Amino acid sequence: MNDLEWMELHLRCLYHHDGNDRVVRTRQPNGWPCPLFHLGRTPLGNLWRFRDDLEPAAIRELARLVGKEAPLPEGHPPPQRIEAIRSVLRSSVELIVERQGPAFRFPQQIPALDSGALPVVAVTLQNQALLQESFADTIPELAERQPCLAAVDAERAVSLCYSARPQVLKGGAPCGASEAGVETLSSHRGQGLAPRVVAAWAQRVREQGAEPMYSTSWDNRASLAVVQKLGLFGYGEDINFS
Protein backbone atom coordinates (compact mmCIF):
# COMPACT_ATOMS: atom_id res chain seq x y z
CA MET A 1 0.00 0.00 0.00
CA ASN A 2 1.10 3.60 -0.49
CA ASP A 3 1.14 6.24 2.27
CA LEU A 4 -2.36 7.50 1.50
CA GLU A 5 -3.78 3.98 1.68
CA TRP A 6 -2.03 3.42 5.02
CA MET A 7 -3.63 6.61 6.33
CA GLU A 8 -7.07 5.42 5.20
CA LEU A 9 -6.54 2.11 7.02
CA HIS A 10 -5.36 4.03 10.08
CA LEU A 11 -8.52 6.15 10.16
CA ARG A 12 -10.72 3.08 9.69
CA CYS A 13 -8.95 1.52 12.66
CA LEU A 14 -9.29 4.60 14.86
CA TYR A 15 -12.99 5.37 14.37
CA HIS A 16 -16.42 3.93 13.70
CA HIS A 17 -17.87 5.64 10.60
CA ASP A 18 -21.47 6.27 9.58
CA GLY A 19 -22.85 5.99 6.05
CA ASN A 20 -21.56 9.46 5.19
CA ASP A 21 -18.01 8.71 6.40
CA ARG A 22 -18.52 10.89 9.47
CA VAL A 23 -16.97 9.49 12.63
CA VAL A 24 -19.30 8.61 15.49
CA ARG A 25 -17.06 7.11 18.20
CA THR A 26 -13.61 5.67 18.67
CA ARG A 27 -12.95 2.00 17.91
CA GLN A 28 -12.20 1.15 21.52
CA PRO A 29 -14.02 -1.24 23.85
CA ASN A 30 -15.32 1.77 25.81
CA GLY A 31 -16.29 3.69 22.64
CA TRP A 32 -14.96 7.09 23.73
CA PRO A 33 -16.16 10.21 21.86
CA CYS A 34 -14.34 11.12 18.66
CA PRO A 35 -12.51 14.37 18.05
CA LEU A 36 -14.50 17.04 16.24
CA PHE A 37 -12.11 16.97 13.31
CA HIS A 38 -9.19 14.77 12.31
CA LEU A 39 -6.70 15.69 9.60
CA GLY A 40 -4.41 12.92 8.35
CA ARG A 41 -1.47 14.27 6.31
CA THR A 42 0.78 12.17 4.08
CA PRO A 43 3.40 12.97 1.40
CA LEU A 44 0.87 11.80 -1.21
CA GLY A 45 -2.06 13.90 -0.01
CA ASN A 46 -4.39 14.41 2.90
CA LEU A 47 -7.47 12.72 4.34
CA TRP A 48 -9.88 14.11 6.91
CA ARG A 49 -12.84 13.14 9.02
CA PHE A 50 -15.61 15.18 10.68
CA ARG A 51 -17.54 14.11 13.75
CA ASP A 52 -21.16 13.38 12.89
CA ASP A 53 -22.55 16.19 15.09
CA LEU A 54 -20.27 18.99 13.82
CA GLU A 55 -22.28 21.89 12.43
CA PRO A 56 -22.81 21.78 8.63
CA ALA A 57 -21.44 25.31 8.17
CA ALA A 58 -18.23 24.36 9.98
CA ILE A 59 -17.91 21.19 7.89
CA ARG A 60 -18.23 23.14 4.65
CA GLU A 61 -15.62 25.70 5.67
CA LEU A 62 -13.17 23.11 7.00
CA ALA A 63 -13.53 21.04 3.82
CA ARG A 64 -12.77 24.16 1.78
CA LEU A 65 -9.66 24.90 3.84
CA VAL A 66 -8.14 21.45 3.98
CA GLY A 67 -8.98 20.83 0.34
CA LYS A 68 -6.38 23.49 -0.49
CA GLU A 69 -3.67 22.05 1.76
CA ALA A 70 -0.59 20.65 0.04
CA PRO A 71 0.65 17.12 0.80
CA LEU A 72 2.78 16.71 3.92
CA PRO A 73 6.20 18.31 3.28
CA GLU A 74 9.48 16.97 4.60
CA GLY A 75 10.10 18.13 8.16
CA HIS A 76 6.36 18.11 9.03
CA PRO A 77 5.71 21.87 9.19
CA PRO A 78 2.21 22.87 10.35
CA PRO A 79 -0.54 23.12 7.71
CA GLN A 80 -0.57 26.52 6.05
CA ARG A 81 -4.19 27.04 7.10
CA ILE A 82 -3.89 25.77 10.66
CA GLU A 83 -4.97 29.06 12.26
CA ALA A 84 -8.01 29.28 10.01
CA ILE A 85 -8.92 25.68 10.93
CA ARG A 86 -8.65 26.51 14.63
CA SER A 87 -10.80 29.60 14.15
CA VAL A 88 -13.59 27.64 12.44
CA LEU A 89 -13.64 25.06 15.22
CA ARG A 90 -13.60 27.68 17.97
CA SER A 91 -16.71 29.20 16.39
CA SER A 92 -18.52 25.92 17.16
CA VAL A 93 -17.15 25.09 20.63
CA GLU A 94 -15.55 27.06 23.45
CA LEU A 95 -12.49 24.89 24.03
CA ILE A 96 -10.29 23.05 21.54
CA VAL A 97 -7.76 20.42 22.60
CA GLU A 98 -5.29 19.73 19.82
CA ARG A 99 -3.16 16.59 19.42
CA GLN A 100 -0.48 16.16 16.78
CA GLY A 101 1.88 13.29 16.05
CA PRO A 102 3.27 10.79 13.56
CA ALA A 103 1.80 7.47 12.43
CA PHE A 104 3.86 4.38 11.60
CA ARG A 105 3.62 0.98 9.98
CA PHE A 106 5.74 -2.05 10.78
CA PRO A 107 8.33 -3.50 8.40
CA GLN A 108 7.58 -6.71 6.50
CA GLN A 109 9.98 -8.52 8.82
CA ILE A 110 9.33 -7.54 12.42
CA PRO A 111 12.69 -7.35 14.22
CA ALA A 112 13.67 -10.24 16.46
CA LEU A 113 14.94 -8.49 19.59
CA ASP A 114 17.20 -9.96 22.26
CA SER A 115 15.24 -12.15 24.65
CA GLY A 116 16.34 -10.12 27.69
CA ALA A 117 16.21 -11.10 31.34
CA LEU A 118 12.41 -10.96 31.68
CA PRO A 119 10.07 -13.25 29.74
CA VAL A 120 7.42 -11.82 27.39
CA VAL A 121 4.16 -13.77 27.57
CA ALA A 122 0.67 -13.56 26.08
CA VAL A 123 -1.87 -12.33 28.64
CA THR A 124 -5.33 -13.90 28.33
CA LEU A 125 -8.32 -14.45 30.59
CA GLN A 126 -6.57 -17.54 31.97
CA ASN A 127 -3.55 -15.65 33.36
CA GLN A 128 -5.06 -12.18 33.83
CA ALA A 129 -3.82 -12.17 37.43
CA LEU A 130 -0.50 -10.99 35.98
CA LEU A 131 -2.17 -7.59 35.49
CA GLN A 132 -3.82 -7.29 38.88
CA GLU A 133 -1.04 -5.39 40.67
CA SER A 134 0.16 -3.08 37.89
CA PHE A 135 -2.42 -2.80 35.08
CA ALA A 136 -5.71 -3.71 36.75
CA ASP A 137 -7.70 -1.23 34.65
CA THR A 138 -6.96 -3.37 31.57
CA ILE A 139 -8.62 -6.49 33.00
CA PRO A 140 -12.30 -5.61 32.31
CA GLU A 141 -11.46 -5.04 28.62
CA LEU A 142 -8.85 -7.78 28.26
CA ALA A 143 -10.93 -10.00 25.98
CA GLU A 144 -11.38 -7.16 23.48
CA ARG A 145 -7.81 -5.84 23.82
CA GLN A 146 -6.29 -8.99 22.35
CA PRO A 147 -3.61 -9.67 21.51
CA CYS A 148 -2.02 -8.54 24.76
CA LEU A 149 1.68 -9.18 25.51
CA ALA A 150 3.54 -8.44 28.72
CA ALA A 151 7.05 -8.55 30.12
CA VAL A 152 6.75 -10.28 33.48
CA ASP A 153 8.83 -9.81 36.62
CA ALA A 154 8.03 -11.92 39.70
CA GLU A 155 4.56 -12.92 38.44
CA ARG A 156 3.68 -9.30 37.70
CA ALA A 157 3.32 -7.58 34.32
CA VAL A 158 5.73 -4.63 34.21
CA SER A 159 5.51 -3.65 30.52
CA LEU A 160 2.39 -4.18 28.45
CA CYS A 161 1.36 -3.89 24.79
CA TYR A 162 -2.28 -4.41 23.85
CA SER A 163 -4.66 -3.49 21.03
CA ALA A 164 -5.73 0.05 21.84
CA ARG A 165 -7.90 -0.09 18.71
CA PRO A 166 -8.53 -3.79 18.06
CA GLN A 167 -9.06 -5.31 14.64
CA VAL A 168 -12.41 -6.74 15.78
CA LEU A 169 -14.86 -5.25 18.25
CA LYS A 170 -18.08 -6.82 19.46
CA GLY A 171 -20.91 -5.85 17.14
CA GLY A 172 -18.66 -4.41 14.43
CA ALA A 173 -16.95 -5.53 11.26
CA PRO A 174 -13.17 -6.18 11.24
CA CYS A 175 -11.16 -3.17 10.09
CA GLY A 176 -8.03 -5.02 8.91
CA ALA A 177 -5.65 -3.36 11.38
CA SER A 178 -4.87 -2.98 15.07
CA GLU A 179 -3.32 0.06 16.81
CA ALA A 180 -0.84 -0.52 19.61
CA GLY A 181 -1.16 0.75 23.14
CA VAL A 182 1.92 0.38 25.33
CA GLU A 183 2.62 1.06 29.03
CA THR A 184 5.66 0.38 31.19
CA LEU A 185 5.94 0.82 34.95
CA SER A 186 8.26 3.67 35.91
CA SER A 187 10.37 1.21 37.92
CA HIS A 188 11.14 -0.78 34.76
CA ARG A 189 11.68 1.94 32.16
CA GLY A 190 14.99 2.24 30.34
CA GLN A 191 15.45 -1.54 30.18
CA GLY A 192 14.33 -2.07 26.58
CA LEU A 193 11.08 -3.76 27.59
CA ALA A 194 8.67 -1.62 25.56
CA PRO A 195 10.22 -2.48 22.15
CA ARG A 196 10.14 -6.18 23.07
CA VAL A 197 6.46 -6.26 24.02
CA VAL A 198 5.49 -4.11 21.02
CA ALA A 199 7.38 -6.41 18.63
CA ALA A 200 5.73 -9.48 20.19
CA TRP A 201 2.30 -7.84 19.95
CA ALA A 202 2.85 -6.86 16.29
CA GLN A 203 3.84 -10.41 15.41
CA ARG A 204 0.64 -11.76 16.97
CA VAL A 205 -1.46 -9.21 15.07
CA ARG A 206 0.15 -10.31 11.80
CA GLU A 207 -0.51 -13.95 12.65
CA GLN A 208 -4.19 -13.04 13.03
CA GLY A 209 -4.26 -11.64 9.49
CA ALA A 210 -4.27 -7.92 10.33
CA GLU A 211 -1.76 -5.07 10.05
CA PRO A 212 -0.16 -3.74 13.26
CA MET A 213 -0.03 0.06 13.43
CA TYR A 214 1.58 2.53 15.81
CA SER A 215 0.97 6.23 16.38
CA THR A 216 2.14 8.67 19.02
CA SER A 217 2.72 12.37 19.71
CA TRP A 218 5.77 14.37 18.68
CA ASP A 219 6.72 15.12 22.30
CA ASN A 220 6.58 11.50 23.54
CA ARG A 221 10.29 10.73 23.42
CA ALA A 222 9.95 7.29 25.01
CA SER A 223 7.41 6.25 22.39
CA LEU A 224 9.55 7.62 19.55
CA ALA A 225 12.49 5.62 20.92
CA VAL A 226 10.38 2.45 20.47
CA VAL A 227 9.75 3.51 16.87
CA GLN A 228 13.46 3.92 16.24
CA LYS A 229 14.38 0.64 17.94
CA LEU A 230 11.90 -1.32 15.83
CA GLY A 231 12.67 0.47 12.55
CA LEU A 232 9.07 1.50 11.92
CA PHE A 233 8.17 3.43 8.76
CA GLY A 234 6.34 6.76 9.00
CA TYR A 235 3.56 7.25 6.48
CA GLY A 236 1.93 10.42 7.78
CA GLU A 237 0.88 12.68 10.60
CA ASP A 238 -2.32 13.04 12.62
CA ILE A 239 -3.75 16.34 13.78
CA ASN A 240 -7.01 16.07 15.66
CA PHE A 241 -9.12 18.61 17.50
CA SER A 242 -11.35 17.64 20.43
PAKE-748754 format. One record per residue (C-alpha): residue number from 0; residue in three letters; x, y, z. Coordinates in pm, 1 decimal. Each point is the difference from the previous one (the first is absolute). Layout:
REM PAKE-748754
NUM:ALA:X:Y:Z
...
***
This chain:
REM PAKE-748754
0:MET:0.0:0.0:0.0
1:ASN:110.2:359.5:-48.9
2:ASP:4.0:264.1:275.7
3:LEU:-350.3:126.3:-76.9
4:GLU:-142.3:-352.3:18.1
5:TRP:175.1:-55.9:334.2
6:MET:-159.6:319.0:131.0
7:GLU:-343.6:-118.6:-113.0
8:LEU:52.4:-331.0:181.5
9:HIS:118.6:191.5:306.8
10:LEU:-316.5:212.6:7.3
11:ARG:-220.1:-307.1:-46.7
12:CYS:177.1:-156.0:296.6
13:LEU:-33.6:308.3:220.5
14:TYR:-370.0:76.3:-48.7
15:HIS:-343.4:-143.5:-67.0
16:HIS:-145.0:170.7:-310.2
17:ASP:-360.4:62.7:-102.1
18:GLY:-137.9:-27.8:-353.7
19:ASN:129.1:347.5:-85.7
20:ASP:354.8:-75.0:120.7
21:ARG:-51.0:217.9:307.5
22:VAL:155.3:-139.8:316.4
23:VAL:-232.5:-88.3:285.9
24:ARG:223.9:-149.7:270.7
25:THR:345.0:-144.2:47.2
26:ARG:65.6:-366.8:-76.4
27:GLN:75.0:-85.1:360.9
28:PRO:-181.4:-238.8:233.8
29:ASN:-130.1:300.3:196.0
30:GLY:-97.1:192.5:-317.5
31:TRP:133.0:339.6:108.8
32:PRO:-120.0:312.4:-186.4
33:CYS:181.7:91.1:-320.1
34:PRO:183.4:324.6:-61.3
35:LEU:-199.4:267.1:-180.7
36:PHE:239.0:-6.6:-293.4
37:HIS:291.7:-220.0:-100.4
38:LEU:249.6:91.6:-270.6
39:GLY:228.6:-276.7:-124.9
40:ARG:293.7:134.6:-203.9
41:THR:225.3:-209.7:-223.4
42:PRO:261.7:79.5:-267.8
43:LEU:-252.6:-117.2:-261.0
44:GLY:-292.9:210.0:119.7
45:ASN:-233.6:51.7:291.4
46:LEU:-307.9:-169.6:143.9
47:TRP:-240.2:139.6:257.4
48:ARG:-296.6:-97.0:210.5
49:PHE:-277.2:203.8:166.0
50:ARG:-193.0:-107.6:306.7
51:ASP:-361.9:-72.7:-85.0
52:ASP:-138.5:280.9:219.7
53:LEU:227.6:279.9:-127.4
54:GLU:-200.5:290.5:-138.8
55:PRO:-52.8:-11.4:-380.1
56:ALA:136.6:353.2:-46.2
57:ALA:320.7:-94.5:181.4
58:ILE:31.9:-317.9:-208.8
59:ARG:-31.8:195.9:-323.8
60:GLU:261.2:255.4:101.5
61:LEU:244.4:-258.8:133.4
62:ALA:-35.8:-206.7:-318.5
63:ARG:76.0:311.5:-204.4
64:LEU:311.3:74.7:206.2
65:VAL:152.4:-345.0:14.6
66:GLY:-84.0:-62.4:-364.0
67:LYS:259.3:265.9:-83.0
68:GLU:271.5:-143.5:224.9
69:ALA:307.8:-140.8:-171.9
70:PRO:124.4:-353.2:76.0
71:LEU:213.0:-40.9:312.0
72:PRO:341.7:160.8:-64.0
73:GLU:327.7:-134.7:131.6
74:GLY:62.3:116.3:356.1
75:HIS:-373.9:-2.2:86.8
76:PRO:-65.0:376.4:16.6
77:PRO:-350.7:99.8:115.3
78:PRO:-274.0:25.4:-263.2
79:GLN:-3.0:339.3:-166.7
80:ARG:-362.3:52.7:104.8
81:ILE:30.0:-127.8:356.3
82:GLU:-107.7:329.4:159.7
83:ALA:-304.9:22.3:-225.1
84:ILE:-90.7:-360.3:92.0
85:ARG:26.8:82.5:370.1
86:SER:-214.2:309.9:-47.8
87:VAL:-279.5:-196.5:-170.6
88:LEU:-4.5:-258.4:278.1
89:ARG:3.1:262.8:274.8
90:SER:-310.6:152.2:-157.6
91:SER:-180.7:-328.4:76.2
92:VAL:136.7:-83.2:347.5
93:GLU:160.1:196.6:282.2
94:LEU:305.9:-216.2:57.9
95:ILE:219.7:-184.5:-248.9
96:VAL:253.5:-263.0:105.6
97:GLU:247.3:-69.3:-277.7
98:ARG:212.5:-313.8:-40.7
99:GLN:268.2:-42.3:-263.7
100:GLY:235.6:-287.4:-72.8
101:PRO:139.2:-250.2:-249.2
102:ALA:-147.5:-331.5:-112.4
103:PHE:206.3:-308.8:-83.6
104:ARG:-24.1:-340.3:-162.3
105:PHE:211.9:-303.3:79.9
106:PRO:259.2:-145.0:-237.8
107:GLN:-75.1:-321.1:-190.1
108:GLN:240.1:-180.8:232.3
109:ILE:-64.6:97.9:360.4
110:PRO:336.2:19.5:179.7
111:ALA:97.2:-289.3:223.7
112:LEU:127.9:174.5:313.7
113:ASP:225.1:-146.3:266.9
114:SER:-195.2:-218.9:238.7
115:GLY:109.7:202.2:304.4
116:ALA:-13.4:-97.6:364.3
117:LEU:-380.0:14.1:34.6
118:PRO:-234.1:-229.5:-194.3
119:VAL:-264.9:143.2:-235.0
120:VAL:-326.2:-194.4:18.4
121:ALA:-349.0:20.7:-149.1
122:VAL:-253.9:122.7:255.5
123:THR:-345.6:-156.6:-30.6
124:LEU:-299.1:-54.9:225.9
125:GLN:174.7:-309.1:137.8
126:ASN:302.2:189.1:139.3
127:GLN:-150.3:346.6:46.3
128:ALA:123.4:0.7:360.8
129:LEU:332.4:118.8:-145.5
130:LEU:-167.3:339.6:-48.8
131:GLN:-165.1:30.2:339.1
132:GLU:277.7:190.0:179.2
133:SER:120.7:231.3:-278.2
134:PHE:-258.7:27.2:-281.6
135:ALA:-328.5:-91.1:167.9
136:ASP:-199.1:248.8:-210.5
137:THR:74.0:-214.7:-308.0
138:ILE:-165.9:-312.2:143.6
139:PRO:-368.1:88.5:-69.0
140:GLU:83.7:56.5:-369.2
141:LEU:261.0:-273.3:-36.0
142:ALA:-207.7:-222.4:-228.4
143:GLU:-45.1:284.5:-249.7
144:ARG:357.2:132.1:34.2
145:GLN:151.5:-315.0:-147.7
146:PRO:268.9:-68.5:-83.4
147:CYS:158.9:113.3:324.8
148:LEU:369.3:-64.5:74.8
149:ALA:186.5:74.8:320.7
150:ALA:350.4:-11.1:140.2
151:VAL:-29.4:-173.6:336.4
152:ASP:207.6:46.8:314.0
153:ALA:-80.1:-211.0:307.9
154:GLU:-347.0:-99.1:-126.0
155:ARG:-88.1:361.4:-74.2
156:ALA:-35.2:172.2:-338.3
157:VAL:240.4:294.5:-10.7
158:SER:-22.0:98.0:-368.5
159:LEU:-311.5:-52.6:-207.8
160:CYS:-102.9:29.3:-365.6
161:TYR:-364.3:-51.9:-94.5
162:SER:-238.0:91.3:-281.6
163:ALA:-106.7:354.8:81.3
164:ARG:-217.5:-14.9:-313.3
165:PRO:-62.9:-370.1:-65.3
166:GLN:-52.7:-151.8:-341.9
167:VAL:-334.8:-142.7:114.0
168:LEU:-245.9:149.2:247.8
169:LYS:-321.5:-156.8:120.6
170:GLY:-283.5:96.2:-232.1
171:GLY:225.7:144.7:-270.9
172:ALA:170.5:-112.3:-317.2
173:PRO:378.4:-64.6:-2.3
174:CYS:200.6:301.1:-115.0
175:GLY:313.3:-185.9:-117.4
176:ALA:238.0:166.3:246.7
177:SER:78.1:38.4:368.8
178:GLU:154.5:303.9:174.3
179:ALA:248.0:-58.3:280.1
180:GLY:-31.7:127.2:353.1
181:VAL:308.4:-36.9:219.2
182:GLU:69.3:67.4:369.2
183:THR:304.7:-67.5:216.4
184:LEU:27.5:43.5:375.7
185:SER:232.4:285.3:96.6
186:SER:210.2:-245.9:200.5
187:HIS:77.9:-199.3:-316.0
188:ARG:54.1:272.2:-260.0
189:GLY:330.0:30.3:-181.8
190:GLN:46.4:-378.4:-16.0
191:GLY:-111.9:-52.7:-360.4
192:LEU:-325.3:-169.1:101.9
193:ALA:-240.2:214.2:-203.5
194:PRO:154.2:-86.2:-340.6
195:ARG:-7.3:-370.3:91.3
196:VAL:-368.1:-7.6:95.4
197:VAL:-97.5:215.2:-299.7
198:ALA:189.5:-230.3:-239.0
199:ALA:-165.1:-307.1:155.9
200:TRP:-343.1:164.5:-24.5
201:ALA:54.9:97.9:-365.9
202:GLN:99.5:-355.2:-87.7
203:ARG:-320.3:-135.5:156.2
204:VAL:-210.2:255.8:-190.9
205:ARG:161.2:-110.0:-326.2
206:GLU:-66.1:-364.3:84.7
207:GLN:-368.2:90.4:38.5
208:GLY:-7.3:140.6:-354.2
209:ALA:-0.6:372.4:83.9
210:GLU:250.5:284.1:-28.0
211:PRO:160.2:133.2:320.4
212:MET:13.6:380.3:17.0
213:TYR:161.1:246.6:238.6
214:SER:-60.9:369.9:56.5
215:THR:116.1:244.7:263.9
216:SER:58.5:369.7:68.9
217:TRP:304.9:200.0:-102.1
218:ASP:95.2:75.2:361.6
219:ASN:-14.1:-361.8:123.5
220:ARG:370.5:-77.3:-11.4
221:ALA:-33.4:-344.5:159.0
222:SER:-254.2:-103.6:-261.6
223:LEU:213.7:136.8:-284.0
224:ALA:294.5:-199.4:136.8
225:VAL:-210.9:-317.0:-44.9
226:VAL:-63.5:105.2:-360.0
227:GLN:371.3:41.9:-63.7
228:LYS:92.3:-328.1:170.0
229:LEU:-248.8:-196.7:-211.0
230:GLY:76.9:179.5:-327.3
231:LEU:-359.1:103.2:-63.7
232:PHE:-90.4:192.6:-315.5
233:GLY:-182.6:332.6:23.6
234:TYR:-278.8:49.7:-252.1
235:GLY:-162.5:316.9:130.3
236:GLU:-105.0:226.0:281.6
237:ASP:-320.0:35.8:202.2
238:ILE:-142.7:329.9:116.4
239:ASN:-326.0:-26.8:188.0
240:PHE:-211.6:254.2:184.0
241:SER:-222.5:-97.2:292.4
***
